[in-house]
Amino acid sequence: MARVKHPSRKKFLAKKGRQTKWAPFWTIPKKYGVGKKVHPSRHTKVKRSWRRTKIKG
């Protein structure tokens, strides 16, 4: 990829980068109940890794 990225491309990549983060820790008791131990990545909307899945666009 080019060293200098077009602003629209950079914005696109930034959005995709934010979507791959885990859900906040406080959402677990809210969704599953107080005593439940669940990993935050379990209910993250979009799961993507730079190794596994490439971005089309």
N, C-alpha and C positions, 0 to 999 in steps of 0.2 A: 504494500500500500504506500501511497505517496507520503512523504514527510509532511508537506503542507496540505492540509485537507480543506476542501470547500466547506464554507460555513453550514450549508444544508446537510452535507454528509456528516459533519461533526455532530450536528444536532440529532440526527438519526441514530448515530452510534451511541450518543449519550443516553438517549431514551432506552435503547436496547440494553445498555449497561445497567440502568436503574431497574429494569424489569427482572434481571437475573438475581437480585438480592433476595435474602430470606425475608419472610414476613416478620414484623416486630414481635418481640418476646411476649408482650402483654396481650397479644391476640389469642394466645393459647388458652388461658383460663376463660376468656370471653367466649371462645368457640366450643371447647371441649369440657369445661368445668375446672374447678380449682385443683383437684387432686391428680389430674391427668398429666402424664409426662410424655409430651409429643414434640418432635423436632420442628422448629419454625419453618423449615423448607417444605414441610409436608403440605401446607396450604398456601404456598406461593403460587401466584397465578401462572406466570410463564417461567419455565425452567429451561435454561440454555447454558451451555458451556462453550467456551472458545475452542475446546478440543473436539467435542462431540458434534455439535450442530453449527453450521455456518449460516450467516445471514444473507438472504437474498435481497438485493437492493442497492 
